[in-house]
Amino acid sequence: MWICLRCKREFKNKNQNHYCHIKPKTIDEYIYQQDKEKQDDLFLIRNILKEVLFDAEERISWGMPTYWKEYNIIHFAASKRHIGLYVDKDVVEHFKEGLKDYEIHNGTIHISYGNIDINLIQQIAKYCLDGMER
């Protein structure tokens, strides 16, 4: 048995992966709640999106970091083995050639930790932003 230091819940398996139910209020809080080895990649994704979507509001929506401007433009979230980049299905279709090496599930692009293509994410973010005007 072990007790999580954050939420004080007891678990049978030592260091069992779980969600502490501490809802982050900011993207910084969200990232700092993740495992330390994932934080650099999450900050990189955030910085890429922040640069491209500079006038979008940063917020937590659906429990994950979100860029918003009249509606949710793009989300990202930490998973055990990847970062999920949440976009509309038409975005995935538009970038299907550039995404052929990525796992895709229902409009979610799985980006492996340590394998972030800055240029591709910039292009996707710009396309999502331009989608507001389409």
C-alpha positions as CSV (number, residue, x, y, z in Angstrom):
1,M,0.0,0.0,0.0
2,W,1.1,3.5,-0.6
3,I,-0.5,7.0,-0.2
4,C,-0.3,9.7,-2.8
5,L,1.3,12.7,-1.2
6,R,-0.9,15.1,-3.3
7,C,-4.4,13.7,-2.8
8,K,-3.8,11.4,0.2
9,R,-5.6,8.5,-1.5
10,E,-4.4,4.9,-0.7
11,F,-3.4,2.5,-3.5
12,K,-2.5,-1.2,-3.6
13,N,0.3,-0.8,-6.1
14,K,3.3,1.4,-5.3
15,N,3.3,4.6,-7.4
16,Q,0.1,3.7,-9.2
17,N,-0.8,6.1,-11.9
18,H,-3.9,8.1,-11.1
19,Y,-5.5,11.5,-11.3
20,C,-5.6,13.4,-8.0
21,H,-8.8,15.3,-8.9
22,I,-6.9,18.6,-8.3
23,K,-8.2,20.7,-11.2
24,P,-5.6,23.0,-12.5
25,K,-6.7,26.6,-13.0
26,T,-3.9,27.6,-15.4
27,I,-1.8,25.9,-18.1
28,D,1.3,26.3,-15.9
29,E,-0.5,24.4,-13.1
30,Y,-1.6,21.7,-15.5
31,I,2.0,21.2,-16.7
32,Y,3.5,21.2,-13.3
33,Q,1.0,18.5,-12.2
34,Q,2.6,16.1,-14.8
35,D,5.6,13.9,-14.4
36,K,8.8,15.9,-14.5
37,E,10.2,14.1,-17.5
38,K,7.1,15.2,-19.5
39,Q,7.2,18.9,-18.6
40,D,9.8,20.1,-21.0
41,D,7.9,18.7,-24.0
42,L,4.6,20.1,-22.7
43,F,6.2,23.6,-22.2
44,L,7.6,23.3,-25.8
45,I,4.1,22.5,-27.2
46,R,2.7,25.4,-25.2
47,N,5.3,27.8,-26.4
48,I,4.8,26.8,-30.0
49,L,1.0,27.4,-29.7
50,K,1.5,30.6,-27.7
51,E,3.7,32.0,-30.4
52,V,1.4,31.2,-33.3
53,L,-1.9,31.9,-31.4
54,F,-0.5,35.0,-29.6
55,D,-3.8,36.7,-29.3
56,A,-5.8,33.7,-28.2
57,E,-6.7,33.2,-24.6
58,E,-5.1,30.4,-22.7
59,R,-7.5,28.5,-20.5
60,I,-8.2,25.1,-19.1
61,S,-11.2,23.5,-21.0
62,W,-12.3,19.9,-20.7
63,G,-9.5,19.5,-18.2
64,M,-6.7,20.3,-20.6
65,P,-4.8,23.3,-21.9
66,T,-6.8,25.1,-24.5
67,Y,-6.3,28.1,-26.8
68,W,-9.6,30.0,-27.3
69,K,-10.8,32.8,-29.4
70,E,-14.6,32.9,-29.8
71,Y,-14.3,29.1,-29.6
72,N,-11.8,26.4,-28.7
73,I,-9.1,26.5,-31.4
74,I,-6.8,23.7,-30.2
75,H,-6.2,21.6,-27.0
76,F,-3.3,19.5,-25.9
77,A,-2.9,17.1,-23.0
78,A,-0.4,14.8,-21.4
79,S,-0.9,11.1,-21.7
80,K,1.3,8.3,-20.4
81,R,3.1,7.7,-23.7
82,H,2.3,10.7,-25.8
83,I,1.0,14.3,-25.9
84,G,-2.5,14.5,-27.4
85,L,-3.0,17.4,-29.8
86,Y,-6.8,17.8,-30.1
87,V,-8.0,19.4,-33.4
88,D,-11.0,19.1,-35.7
89,K,-11.1,16.1,-38.0
90,D,-10.8,18.4,-41.1
91,V,-7.4,19.5,-39.7
92,V,-6.2,15.8,-39.6
93,E,-7.5,15.4,-43.1
94,H,-5.7,18.5,-44.4
95,F,-2.4,17.3,-42.9
96,K,-2.8,13.6,-43.5
97,E,0.5,13.4,-45.5
98,G,2.5,15.1,-42.8
99,L,0.8,13.0,-40.1
100,K,1.4,9.6,-41.7
101,D,4.0,8.7,-39.1
102,Y,1.7,9.7,-36.2
103,E,-1.1,7.7,-34.5
104,I,-4.4,9.5,-35.0
105,H,-7.7,8.8,-33.1
106,N,-10.9,10.8,-33.7
107,G,-9.1,14.1,-34.4
108,T,-6.4,13.5,-31.8
109,I,-2.8,13.5,-32.9
110,H,-0.5,11.4,-30.7
111,I,2.9,13.1,-30.4
112,S,5.5,10.9,-28.8
113,Y,7.5,12.5,-26.0
114,G,10.9,13.7,-27.3
115,N,9.6,13.7,-30.9
116,I,8.0,17.1,-31.4
117,D,8.1,18.5,-34.9
118,I,8.0,22.2,-34.2
119,N,7.3,23.2,-37.8
120,L,4.4,20.8,-38.2
121,I,2.7,22.0,-34.9
122,Q,3.2,25.6,-36.1
123,Q,1.5,24.8,-39.4
124,I,-1.4,22.9,-37.6
125,A,-1.9,25.8,-35.2
126,K,-2.0,28.4,-38.0
127,Y,-4.5,26.2,-40.0
128,C,-6.7,25.9,-36.9
129,L,-6.6,29.7,-36.4
130,D,-7.3,30.3,-40.1
131,G,-10.3,27.9,-39.7
132,M,-12.0,30.6,-37.7
133,E,-12.1,32.6,-40.9
134,R,-13.1,29.8,-43.3
